Structure formats: structure tokens, C-alpha cells
Amino acid sequence: MKISDEVRYRKEIDELRRALSMALKSEHRARSKTSDLVDAVFEASKQALLATPRTRTTPPNKDLRKGKAEVALVHLTDWQAGKKTVSFDIQTLTKRIDQMTTKVLELTEIQRAAHPVRDCVVMLGGDMVEGIGIFPGQAFEVEAHLFKQLFEVVKIIESTVRTLAGSFETVTVVCEFGNHGRLGRKGDMPSGDNIDRMAYQIASNNCKEVKNVKWQMSEDWYQIFAIGNYKVLLVHGDEIGAFGSILRKVSAWSTGVVESFHDCYMGHFHTPTALTMANGGRVFVTGSPESHNEYARTFIAAVGKPSQRLHFIDPIKGRVTSEYIVWLD
């Protein structure tokens, strides 16, 4: 090698090292800024909510009947709080989730006429907020920025959980976050820095004194839990890709990619449906309380009616005994 070439190569290596060092410092500053932002949003929302008066939640009297009990399974997902359409906003969302909670209690009383329903599991499936920078132009489709979105979602979650805790002997809340809860575009920030997750954590903190409520949440892209012998996989649904790939993807997960499960529940697609896998398990896709989604109307030619999902589970036989799509329009 010529001396001139060696000098040039060394000079290029030094330049690459400097460029790498600058990139690493820039990434560190960005992560620090993101961390400070997350901490500030979390603390401000927490303090505001702590100042909100709340009523004492009293668990119901125990149901001492000897009959075989069933469990209520409630799927709440894709609230898109902050989204503004001709027929949907935060006020409409609040009314529709109140309507959903009332319907859960009414249908549970019908079930209780035949057998005890002492316990309730609530699945919070993600996209509880609309977000801000998920796609270009989104800022023009929202009525509230992240702070208010977070604040309103926590209030609705807490109100819903406290109401259910007054009617069921135990309430278990299983939390999964969605793609609309992320900060910025996909890949801009760590996936764990998610507004849905913040809302779940603050709501759980605010309900600490409610002794008959338990919470399950993690940084994973899925949640596994059991109701007796019935094993459930909860995902948001953005992991699927296209709607037509749901069965293929969930069937692949059932081969051992995740822990074993009977049925899978997801949202994301805003279209309630149920699909059966080759192994007999089912995939339940739950709708959204949102209405008049122009993206869905324009690009996938679908108009989903606002809805959420309620099932009743036989924990001994490990299966769904009753299925309800609760319409909220």
C-alpha cells in the first residue's frame, strides 16, 4: 500500500469515528429529551387527577349461591380519545363508554338470574388515545392534544373500573397498548414510551384503595391471562398488518410463538368480527366507539358502527358461553 493511500484511509477512519461519536451524542440527547417529556407529562397528569374528587367504591355483597359461576369478560379498545369527526368527540366517547358500562351491568343481571357472576375481567386493548404525530396531517383531525387525551382517558377508565368494582366481587384489568399511543412516528421513540401505558398506570394508581381490583400490564406486545381453564391472548392488532392476514398470523402465534391460548382478542381494525382457526380456537376482533372515520370510508370502504364487546366465560369448561357485540350508536 502506498503511503498516500494509508494516510487517506486513516483520515477516513478518523472522520467516521467523529461522525459516529456525534451520532451517539445526538441520540443520547434525543433520548434524554424524550425521557424528560414522558416524566413531565406523567407527573402533570398525575397531579391534576389527584386533585379530582372521587367517591368511595364499595364492593358488592358476596353471592353465596352454589350454582356454577361464570365470569364477565369485557373488551374495551380503540377509544381514539381526542379524535374529532362529524359524530365523534371526547364528550361522545364518554357517553358511549358510560352506555357500555351500563349495558355490561344489565346483561350481567340477566345472567345472574340463572347462575352467579361474581368476577369480571376488563381488557383494555390500546389506542385509547388518538395521538398526535402518528400520520401526516393528524394534528388537523384532533380536538385535543396529548395532555388532554391522557387526562380524559384516565378519567373514563377510572370511572368504568370503579363502577364495575361496585357490582363484581373481583375485577381484573388487563392492559395492552396500541400504535396510536406511541410518541411520534413508528421508530422515533422507544415503544414503551406510550400514552396508553401512562393512562393505565395513572388509573391503577388512582384506584389503589379499591381492594377488589387487580391490574396486569407490561411492556410486551401481548398479554396472556387465564380465567380458570380458559386461556386468552390479548393483542392490540397492529402487529397483524392487513385485515386478511389475521387468521394466518394468529394461527402462527398458536404454534408456540407465545404461550398457549384458546382464543385471541384484538381491536385496531374497528370492525367487529369472529374468525375460527384450524385448531378450533377463535379470534375476536372488537369494534371501536368511534364513528365516521373518514380513512375507513375512503380507503377500505367500511363504515363501522360504534361498539365494544362483552362475553361470559365458563371457567371450568374453558370456553365462551355467551357473546355480545354491544352497539353504542
C-alpha positions as YAML, in Angstrom:
chain: A
units: angstrom
residues:
- id: 1
  name: MET
  ca: [0.00, 0.00, 0.00]
- id: 2
  name: LYS
  ca: [1.27, 3.46, -0.85]
- id: 3
  name: ILE
  ca: [1.96, 5.87, 1.98]
- id: 4
  name: SER
  ca: [-0.50, 8.35, 0.45]
- id: 5
  name: ASP
  ca: [-3.29, 5.69, 0.42]
- id: 6
  name: GLU
  ca: [-2.57, 4.75, 4.03]
- id: 7
  name: VAL
  ca: [-2.79, 8.38, 5.10]
- id: 8
  name: ARG
  ca: [-6.09, 8.76, 3.21]
- id: 9
  name: TYR
  ca: [-7.58, 5.61, 4.80]
- id: 10
  name: ARG
  ca: [-6.56, 6.74, 8.27]
- id: 11
  name: LYS
  ca: [-8.10, 10.14, 7.61]
- id: 12
  name: GLU
  ca: [-11.38, 8.47, 6.50]
- id: 13
  name: ILE
  ca: [-11.38, 6.26, 9.59]
- id: 14
  name: ASP
  ca: [-10.88, 9.31, 11.84]
- id: 15
  name: GLU
  ca: [-13.77, 11.08, 10.09]
- id: 16
  name: LEU
  ca: [-16.02, 8.04, 10.51]
- id: 17
  name: ARG
  ca: [-15.14, 7.86, 14.19]
- id: 18
  name: ARG
  ca: [-16.01, 11.53, 14.67]
- id: 19
  name: ALA
  ca: [-19.28, 11.07, 12.78]
- id: 20
  name: LEU
  ca: [-20.18, 8.05, 14.93]
- id: 21
  name: SER
  ca: [-19.34, 9.94, 18.11]
- id: 22
  name: MET
  ca: [-21.55, 12.86, 17.06]
- id: 23
  name: ALA
  ca: [-24.40, 10.49, 16.16]
- id: 24
  name: LEU
  ca: [-24.19, 8.75, 19.54]
- id: 25
  name: LYS
  ca: [-24.20, 12.08, 21.38]
- id: 26
  name: SER
  ca: [-27.19, 13.26, 19.33]
- id: 27
  name: GLU
  ca: [-29.10, 10.04, 20.09]
- id: 28
  name: HIS
  ca: [-28.32, 10.42, 23.81]
- id: 29
  name: ARG
  ca: [-29.65, 13.99, 23.80]
- id: 30
  name: ALA
  ca: [-32.82, 12.87, 21.98]
- id: 31
  name: ARG
  ca: [-33.43, 10.02, 24.42]
- id: 32
  name: SER
  ca: [-32.85, 12.32, 27.39]
- id: 33
  name: LYS
  ca: [-35.28, 14.86, 25.94]
- id: 34
  name: THR
  ca: [-37.88, 12.12, 25.36]
- id: 35
  name: SER
  ca: [-37.41, 10.81, 28.90]
- id: 36
  name: ASP
  ca: [-37.88, 14.31, 30.33]
- id: 37
  name: LEU
  ca: [-41.03, 14.77, 28.20]
- id: 38
  name: VAL
  ca: [-42.51, 11.47, 29.39]
- id: 39
  name: ASP
  ca: [-41.74, 12.27, 33.02]
- id: 40
  name: ALA
  ca: [-43.26, 15.75, 32.72]
- id: 41
  name: VAL
  ca: [-46.47, 14.54, 31.07]
- id: 42
  name: PHE
  ca: [-46.84, 11.70, 33.57]
- id: 43
  name: GLU
  ca: [-46.28, 13.88, 36.63]
- id: 44
  name: ALA
  ca: [-48.52, 16.74, 35.44]
- id: 45
  name: SER
  ca: [-51.38, 14.37, 34.63]
- id: 46
  name: LYS
  ca: [-50.94, 12.52, 37.91]
- id: 47
  name: GLN
  ca: [-51.12, 15.73, 39.95]
- id: 48
  name: ALA
  ca: [-54.16, 17.00, 38.05]
- id: 49
  name: LEU
  ca: [-56.02, 13.74, 38.56]
- id: 50
  name: LEU
  ca: [-55.15, 13.51, 42.24]
- id: 51
  name: ALA
  ca: [-56.98, 16.81, 42.68]
- id: 52
  name: THR
  ca: [-60.14, 15.37, 41.15]
- id: 53
  name: PRO
  ca: [-62.73, 14.37, 43.79]
- id: 54
  name: ARG
  ca: [-63.86, 10.73, 43.67]
- id: 55
  name: THR
  ca: [-66.47, 8.74, 45.52]
- id: 56
  name: ARG
  ca: [-65.69, 5.72, 47.70]
- id: 57
  name: THR
  ca: [-66.07, 2.38, 45.90]
- id: 58
  name: THR
  ca: [-67.78, -0.34, 47.92]
- id: 59
  name: PRO
  ca: [-67.63, -3.98, 46.72]
- id: 60
  name: PRO
  ca: [-70.98, -5.79, 46.48]
- id: 61
  name: ASN
  ca: [-72.22, -8.39, 48.94]
- id: 62
  name: LYS
  ca: [-70.92, -11.90, 48.21]
- id: 63
  name: ASP
  ca: [-73.14, -14.16, 46.12]
- id: 64
  name: LEU
  ca: [-73.41, -17.32, 48.26]
- id: 65
  name: ARG
  ca: [-75.36, -19.41, 45.75]
- id: 66
  name: LYS
  ca: [-73.95, -22.88, 44.99]
- id: 67
  name: GLY
  ca: [-74.57, -22.82, 41.23]
- id: 68
  name: LYS
  ca: [-71.70, -22.98, 38.73]
- id: 69
  name: ALA
  ca: [-70.38, -19.45, 38.31]
- id: 70
  name: GLU
  ca: [-69.44, -17.67, 35.09]
- id: 71
  name: VAL
  ca: [-67.14, -14.69, 34.57]
- id: 72
  name: ALA
  ca: [-67.85, -11.48, 32.65]
- id: 73
  name: LEU
  ca: [-65.15, -10.62, 30.08]
- id: 74
  name: VAL
  ca: [-65.28, -7.02, 28.83]
- id: 75
  name: HIS
  ca: [-63.20, -5.82, 25.87]
- id: 76
  name: LEU
  ca: [-62.73, -2.04, 25.72]
- id: 77
  name: THR
  ca: [-60.48, -0.86, 22.91]
- id: 78
  name: ASP
  ca: [-59.77, 1.80, 20.26]
- id: 79
  name: TRP
  ca: [-61.39, 4.71, 22.06]
- id: 80
  name: GLN
  ca: [-59.35, 7.20, 19.95]
- id: 81
  name: ALA
  ca: [-59.88, 9.92, 22.58]
- id: 82
  name: GLY
  ca: [-59.17, 13.30, 21.02]
- id: 83
  name: LYS
  ca: [-60.30, 12.32, 17.52]
- id: 84
  name: LYS
  ca: [-62.81, 14.75, 16.01]
- id: 85
  name: THR
  ca: [-65.33, 13.72, 13.34]
- id: 86
  name: VAL
  ca: [-68.84, 14.91, 12.44]
- id: 87
  name: SER
  ca: [-70.31, 12.48, 15.01]
- id: 88
  name: PHE
  ca: [-67.48, 11.77, 17.47]
- id: 89
  name: ASP
  ca: [-65.52, 13.69, 20.07]
- id: 90
  name: ILE
  ca: [-64.43, 13.25, 23.69]
- id: 91
  name: GLN
  ca: [-67.88, 14.05, 25.05]
- id: 92
  name: THR
  ca: [-69.43, 11.43, 22.75]
- id: 93
  name: LEU
  ca: [-66.79, 8.89, 23.78]
- id: 94
  name: THR
  ca: [-67.56, 9.45, 27.47]
- id: 95
  name: LYS
  ca: [-71.28, 8.93, 26.89]
- id: 96
  name: ARG
  ca: [-70.73, 5.80, 24.84]
- id: 97
  name: ILE
  ca: [-68.43, 4.16, 27.39]
- id: 98
  name: ASP
  ca: [-70.93, 5.05, 30.14]
- id: 99
  name: GLN
  ca: [-73.55, 3.36, 27.96]
- id: 100
  name: MET
  ca: [-71.28, 0.33, 27.56]
- id: 101
  name: THR
  ca: [-70.74, 0.05, 31.32]
- id: 102
  name: THR
  ca: [-74.49, 0.27, 31.95]
- id: 103
  name: LYS
  ca: [-75.11, -2.44, 29.36]
- id: 104
  name: VAL
  ca: [-72.49, -4.71, 30.96]
- id: 105
  name: LEU
  ca: [-74.30, -4.43, 34.29]
- id: 106
  name: GLU
  ca: [-77.74, -5.02, 32.71]
- id: 107
  name: LEU
  ca: [-76.62, -8.12, 30.78]
- id: 108
  name: THR
  ca: [-74.81, -9.41, 33.85]
- id: 109
  name: GLU
  ca: [-78.02, -9.20, 35.88]
- id: 110
  name: ILE
  ca: [-79.77, -11.28, 33.22]
- id: 111
  name: GLN
  ca: [-77.02, -13.91, 33.54]
- id: 112
  name: ARG
  ca: [-77.20, -13.81, 37.34]
- id: 113
  name: ALA
  ca: [-80.82, -14.87, 37.22]
- id: 114
  name: ALA
  ca: [-79.53, -18.34, 36.23]
- id: 115
  name: HIS
  ca: [-76.13, -18.56, 37.97]
- id: 116
  name: PRO
  ca: [-73.60, -16.47, 39.91]
- id: 117
  name: VAL
  ca: [-71.40, -13.98, 38.04]
- id: 118
  name: ARG
  ca: [-69.07, -12.83, 40.77]
- id: 119
  name: ASP
  ca: [-65.98, -11.82, 38.80]
- id: 120
  name: CYS
  ca: [-65.19, -9.53, 35.89]
- id: 121
  name: VAL
  ca: [-62.12, -9.23, 33.65]
- id: 122
  name: VAL
  ca: [-61.69, -5.98, 31.72]
- id: 123
  name: MET
  ca: [-59.35, -5.97, 28.71]
- id: 124
  name: LEU
  ca: [-58.04, -2.52, 27.75]
- id: 125
  name: GLY
  ca: [-56.84, -3.14, 24.22]
- id: 126
  name: GLY
  ca: [-54.95, 0.01, 23.21]
- id: 127
  name: ASP
  ca: [-55.43, 3.06, 21.00]
- id: 128
  name: MET
  ca: [-57.30, 4.59, 23.91]
- id: 129
  name: VAL
  ca: [-55.92, 7.95, 22.72]
- id: 130
  name: GLU
  ca: [-55.83, 9.28, 19.17]
- id: 131
  name: GLY
  ca: [-52.25, 10.59, 19.47]
- id: 132
  name: ILE
  ca: [-50.80, 13.50, 17.55]
- id: 133
  name: GLY
  ca: [-47.96, 12.60, 15.18]
- id: 134
  name: ILE
  ca: [-48.93, 9.08, 14.10]
- id: 135
  name: PHE
  ca: [-49.51, 10.06, 10.46]
- id: 136
  name: PRO
  ca: [-49.16, 13.26, 8.37]
- id: 137
  name: GLY
  ca: [-51.99, 15.71, 8.89]
- id: 138
  name: GLN
  ca: [-53.27, 14.04, 12.07]
- id: 139
  name: ALA
  ca: [-53.00, 17.30, 14.00]
- id: 140
  name: PHE
  ca: [-55.88, 18.65, 11.88]
- id: 141
  name: GLU
  ca: [-58.17, 15.74, 12.90]
- id: 142
  name: VAL
  ca: [-57.98, 16.10, 16.68]
- id: 143
  name: GLU
  ca: [-59.80, 18.30, 19.17]
- id: 144
  name: ALA
  ca: [-57.28, 17.81, 21.99]
- id: 145
  name: HIS
  ca: [-53.54, 17.41, 22.36]
- id: 146
  name: LEU
  ca: [-51.79, 14.63, 24.27]
- id: 147
  name: PHE
  ca: [-52.20, 16.03, 27.75]
- id: 148
  name: LYS
  ca: [-55.99, 16.33, 27.49]
- id: 149
  name: GLN
  ca: [-56.25, 13.00, 25.66]
- id: 150
  name: LEU
  ca: [-54.38, 11.32, 28.50]
- id: 151
  name: PHE
  ca: [-56.36, 13.15, 31.17]
- id: 152
  name: GLU
  ca: [-59.74, 12.22, 29.67]
- id: 153
  name: VAL
  ca: [-58.84, 8.55, 29.09]
- id: 154
  name: VAL
  ca: [-57.70, 8.14, 32.69]
- id: 155
  name: LYS
  ca: [-60.97, 9.64, 33.95]
- id: 156
  name: ILE
  ca: [-63.06, 7.29, 31.80]
- id: 157
  name: ILE
  ca: [-61.00, 4.21, 32.73]
- id: 158
  name: GLU
  ca: [-61.15, 5.04, 36.43]
- id: 159
  name: SER
  ca: [-64.90, 5.72, 36.34]
- id: 160
  name: THR
  ca: [-65.54, 2.46, 34.47]
- id: 161
  name: VAL
  ca: [-63.37, 0.34, 36.76]
- id: 162
  name: ARG
  ca: [-64.88, 1.84, 39.92]
- id: 163
  name: THR
  ca: [-68.42, 1.26, 38.64]
- id: 164
  name: LEU
  ca: [-67.67, -2.37, 37.82]
- id: 165
  name: ALA
  ca: [-65.91, -2.84, 41.17]
- id: 166
  name: GLY
  ca: [-69.17, -1.84, 42.85]
- id: 167
  name: SER
  ca: [-71.03, -4.66, 41.09]
- id: 168
  name: PHE
  ca: [-68.48, -7.51, 40.93]
- id: 169
  name: GLU
  ca: [-66.68, -9.18, 43.82]
- id: 170
  name: THR
  ca: [-63.41, -9.01, 41.90]
- id: 171
  name: VAL
  ca: [-62.32, -7.00, 38.86]
- id: 172
  name: THR
  ca: [-59.11, -7.80, 36.96]
- id: 173
  name: VAL
  ca: [-57.90, -5.20, 34.45]
- id: 174
  name: VAL
  ca: [-55.57, -6.49, 31.71]
- id: 175
  name: CYS
  ca: [-53.81, -3.72, 29.77]
- id: 176
  name: GLU
  ca: [-52.25, -3.69, 26.30]
- id: 177
  name: PHE
  ca: [-51.11, -0.54, 24.46]
- id: 178
  name: GLY
  ca: [-51.72, 0.40, 20.83]
- id: 179
  name: ASN
  ca: [-49.92, 2.15, 18.00]
- id: 180
  name: HIS
  ca: [-51.81, 5.44, 18.42]
- id: 181
  name: GLY
  ca: [-50.42, 5.78, 21.93]
- id: 182
  name: ARG
  ca: [-46.82, 5.99, 20.77]
- id: 183
  name: LEU
  ca: [-44.92, 9.25, 20.79]
- id: 184
  name: GLY
  ca: [-44.14, 10.37, 17.22]
- id: 185
  name: ARG
  ca: [-43.82, 8.17, 14.15]
- id: 186
  name: LYS
  ca: [-43.01, 4.47, 14.41]
- id: 187
  name: GLY
  ca: [-39.40, 4.02, 15.47]
- id: 188
  name: ASP
  ca: [-38.89, 7.63, 16.56]
- id: 189
  name: MET
  ca: [-39.18, 6.83, 20.26]
- id: 190
  name: PRO
  ca: [-38.89, 3.70, 22.43]
- id: 191
  name: SER
  ca: [-42.08, 1.62, 22.08]
- id: 192
  name: GLY
  ca: [-42.53, 1.57, 25.85]
- id: 193
  name: ASP
  ca: [-42.99, 5.36, 25.94]
- id: 194
  name: ASN
  ca: [-46.69, 5.11, 25.15]
- id: 195
  name: ILE
  ca: [-49.61, 7.30, 26.22]
- id: 196
  name: ASP
  ca: [-51.88, 4.25, 26.64]
- id: 197
  name: ARG
  ca: [-49.40, 2.79, 29.13]
- id: 198
  name: MET
  ca: [-49.23, 6.09, 31.03]
- id: 199
  name: ALA
  ca: [-53.03, 6.20, 31.23]
- id: 200
  name: TYR
  ca: [-53.18, 2.64, 32.56]
- id: 201
  name: GLN
  ca: [-50.51, 3.30, 35.18]
- id: 202
  name: ILE
  ca: [-52.10, 6.53, 36.43]
- id: 203
  name: ALA
  ca: [-55.57, 4.94, 36.54]
- id: 204
  name: SER
  ca: [-54.22, 1.97, 38.51]
- id: 205
  name: ASN
  ca: [-52.51, 4.34, 40.96]
- id: 206
  name: ASN
  ca: [-55.74, 6.25, 41.42]
- id: 207
  name: CYS
  ca: [-57.61, 3.02, 42.19]
- id: 208
  name: LYS
  ca: [-55.14, 1.66, 44.74]
- id: 209
  name: GLU
  ca: [-57.63, 1.89, 47.58]
- id: 210
  name: VAL
  ca: [-60.19, -0.22, 45.68]
- id: 211
  name: LYS
  ca: [-59.21, -3.56, 47.19]
- id: 212
  name: ASN
  ca: [-61.18, -5.83, 44.83]
- id: 213
  name: VAL
  ca: [-59.40, -4.57, 41.68]
- id: 214
  name: LYS
  ca: [-56.16, -6.04, 40.28]
- id: 215
  name: TRP
  ca: [-54.15, -4.82, 37.28]
- id: 216
  name: GLN
  ca: [-51.98, -6.69, 34.76]
- id: 217
  name: MET
  ca: [-49.69, -4.72, 32.43]
- id: 218
  name: SER
  ca: [-46.22, -4.97, 30.93]
- id: 219
  name: GLU
  ca: [-44.05, -3.68, 28.07]
- id: 220
  name: ASP
  ca: [-44.82, -6.75, 25.94]
- id: 221
  name: TRP
  ca: [-46.77, -6.53, 22.66]
- id: 222
  name: TYR
  ca: [-49.22, -9.11, 24.01]
- id: 223
  name: GLN
  ca: [-50.82, -10.21, 27.27]
- id: 224
  name: ILE
  ca: [-51.66, -13.78, 28.29]
- id: 225
  name: PHE
  ca: [-54.06, -14.49, 31.13]
- id: 226
  name: ALA
  ca: [-56.42, -17.24, 32.28]
- id: 227
  name: ILE
  ca: [-60.00, -17.32, 33.50]
- id: 228
  name: GLY
  ca: [-59.98, -20.71, 35.15]
- id: 229
  name: ASN
  ca: [-59.28, -23.14, 32.31]
- id: 230
  name: TYR
  ca: [-59.89, -20.52, 29.62]
- id: 231
  name: LYS
  ca: [-56.61, -19.04, 28.32]
- id: 232
  name: VAL
  ca: [-56.70, -15.71, 26.48]
- id: 233
  name: LEU
  ca: [-54.24, -13.91, 24.20]
- id: 234
  name: LEU
  ca: [-54.80, -10.13, 24.12]
- id: 235
  name: VAL
  ca: [-53.08, -8.04, 21.45]
- id: 236
  name: HIS
  ca: [-53.84, -4.63, 20.03]
- id: 237
  name: GLY
  ca: [-53.87, -5.80, 16.40]
- id: 238
  name: ASP
  ca: [-51.38, -3.51, 14.66]
- id: 239
  name: GLU
  ca: [-48.95, -6.47, 14.68]
- id: 240
  name: ILE
  ca: [-51.13, -8.20, 12.08]
- id: 241
  name: GLY
  ca: [-50.71, -5.88, 9.12]
- id: 242
  name: ALA
  ca: [-53.60, -6.41, 6.69]
- id: 243
  name: PHE
  ca: [-57.06, -7.46, 7.91]
- id: 244
  name: GLY
  ca: [-56.91, -10.51, 5.64]
- id: 245
  name: SER
  ca: [-53.81, -11.79, 7.46]
- id: 246
  name: ILE
  ca: [-55.47, -12.15, 10.87]
- id: 247
  name: LEU
  ca: [-56.05, -15.92, 10.79]
- id: 248
  name: ARG
  ca: [-52.63, -16.69, 9.36]
- id: 249
  name: LYS
  ca: [-50.80, -14.55, 11.92]
- id: 250
  name: VAL
  ca: [-52.73, -15.69, 14.99]
- id: 251
  name: SER
  ca: [-52.51, -19.34, 13.89]
- id: 252
  name: ALA
  ca: [-48.72, -18.90, 13.66]
- id: 253
  name: TRP
  ca: [-48.66, -17.47, 17.19]
- id: 254
  name: SER
  ca: [-50.59, -20.52, 18.45]
- id: 255
  name: THR
  ca: [-47.82, -22.91, 17.32]
- id: 256
  name: GLY
  ca: [-45.64, -21.94, 20.29]
- id: 257
  name: VAL
  ca: [-44.51, -18.43, 19.37]
- id: 258
  name: VAL
  ca: [-46.29, -17.26, 22.54]
- id: 259
  name: GLU
  ca: [-47.68, -19.18, 25.49]
- id: 260
  name: SER
  ca: [-50.63, -21.48, 24.73]
- id: 261
  name: PHE
  ca: [-54.08, -19.88, 24.48]
- id: 262
  name: HIS
  ca: [-57.61, -20.81, 23.45]
- id: 263
  name: ASP
  ca: [-58.90, -17.56, 21.92]
- id: 264
  name: CYS
  ca: [-57.34, -14.28, 20.81]
- id: 265
  name: TYR
  ca: [-58.89, -10.83, 21.28]
- id: 266
  name: MET
  ca: [-57.84, -7.73, 19.36]
- id: 267
  name: GLY
  ca: [-59.05, -4.33, 18.20]
- id: 268
  name: HIS
  ca: [-57.24, -1.99, 15.76]
- id: 269
  name: PHE
  ca: [-59.45, -2.71, 12.74]
- id: 270
  name: HIS
  ca: [-62.60, -1.05, 14.16]
- id: 271
  name: THR
  ca: [-64.72, -3.84, 12.66]
- id: 272
  name: PRO
  ca: [-66.32, -6.41, 15.00]
- id: 273
  name: THR
  ca: [-65.99, -9.96, 13.72]
- id: 274
  name: ALA
  ca: [-65.13, -13.50, 14.84]
- id: 275
  name: LEU
  ca: [-62.89, -15.93, 12.96]
- id: 276
  name: THR
  ca: [-62.23, -19.63, 13.64]
- id: 277
  name: MET
  ca: [-58.73, -21.10, 13.47]
- id: 278
  name: ALA
  ca: [-57.95, -24.62, 12.24]
- id: 279
  name: ASN
  ca: [-57.31, -25.78, 15.82]
- id: 280
  name: GLY
  ca: [-60.79, -24.69, 16.88]
- id: 281
  name: GLY
  ca: [-59.68, -21.54, 18.66]
- id: 282
  name: ARG
  ca: [-61.24, -18.25, 17.70]
- id: 283
  name: VAL
  ca: [-60.11, -14.71, 17.02]
- id: 284
  name: PHE
  ca: [-62.47, -12.00, 18.25]
- id: 285
  name: VAL
  ca: [-61.99, -8.57, 16.65]
- id: 286
  name: THR
  ca: [-63.72, -5.83, 18.61]
- id: 287
  name: GLY
  ca: [-65.02, -2.57, 17.19]
- id: 288
  name: SER
  ca: [-64.48, 1.00, 18.35]
- id: 289
  name: PRO
  ca: [-66.78, 3.59, 19.96]
- id: 290
  name: GLU
  ca: [-65.60, 5.98, 17.23]
- id: 291
  name: SER
  ca: [-67.91, 6.87, 14.34]
- id: 292
  name: HIS
  ca: [-67.46, 8.50, 10.90]
- id: 293
  name: ASN
  ca: [-63.83, 7.52, 10.38]
- id: 294
  name: GLU
  ca: [-63.05, 9.15, 7.03]
- id: 295
  name: TYR
  ca: [-59.95, 7.00, 6.46]
- id: 296
  name: ALA
  ca: [-62.04, 3.82, 6.71]
- id: 297
  name: ARG
  ca: [-64.77, 5.26, 4.49]
- id: 298
  name: THR
  ca: [-62.33, 6.38, 1.81]
- id: 299
  name: PHE
  ca: [-59.60, 3.75, 1.72]
- id: 300
  name: ILE
  ca: [-61.19, 0.47, 2.86]
- id: 301
  name: ALA
  ca: [-64.83, 1.26, 2.03]
- id: 302
  name: ALA
  ca: [-66.02, 0.38, 5.52]
- id: 303
  name: VAL
  ca: [-68.25, 2.23, 7.96]
- id: 304
  name: GLY
  ca: [-68.05, 0.64, 11.39]
- id: 305
  name: LYS
  ca: [-70.87, 1.27, 13.83]
- id: 306
  name: PRO
  ca: [-69.59, 2.20, 17.31]
- id: 307
  name: SER
  ca: [-69.38, -0.88, 19.52]
- id: 308
  name: GLN
  ca: [-67.44, -2.80, 22.17]
- id: 309
  name: ARG
  ca: [-67.57, -6.46, 23.27]
- id: 310
  name: LEU
  ca: [-68.87, -8.46, 26.25]
- id: 311
  name: HIS
  ca: [-68.51, -12.23, 26.74]
- id: 312
  name: PHE
  ca: [-69.40, -14.58, 29.55]
- id: 313
  name: ILE
  ca: [-66.95, -17.38, 30.28]
- id: 314
  name: ASP
  ca: [-67.35, -20.86, 31.77]
- id: 315
  name: PRO
  ca: [-64.07, -21.14, 33.73]
- id: 316
  name: ILE
  ca: [-64.46, -24.89, 34.28]
- id: 317
  name: LYS
  ca: [-65.05, -25.93, 30.67]
- id: 318
  name: GLY
  ca: [-62.75, -23.15, 29.48]
- id: 319
  name: ARG
  ca: [-64.95, -21.61, 26.81]
- id: 320
  name: VAL
  ca: [-67.19, -18.69, 25.90]
- id: 321
  name: THR
  ca: [-70.84, -19.32, 26.77]
- id: 322
  name: SER
  ca: [-72.39, -16.03, 25.63]
- id: 323
  name: GLU
  ca: [-71.21, -13.39, 23.15]
- id: 324
  name: TYR
  ca: [-72.42, -9.83, 22.86]
- id: 325
  name: ILE
  ca: [-71.40, -7.06, 20.50]
- id: 326
  name: VAL
  ca: [-72.72, -4.03, 22.35]
- id: 327
  name: TRP
  ca: [-73.77, -1.36, 19.85]
- id: 328
  name: LEU
  ca: [-73.24, 2.19, 21.05]
- id: 329
  name: ASP
  ca: [-74.86, 4.33, 18.32]
...
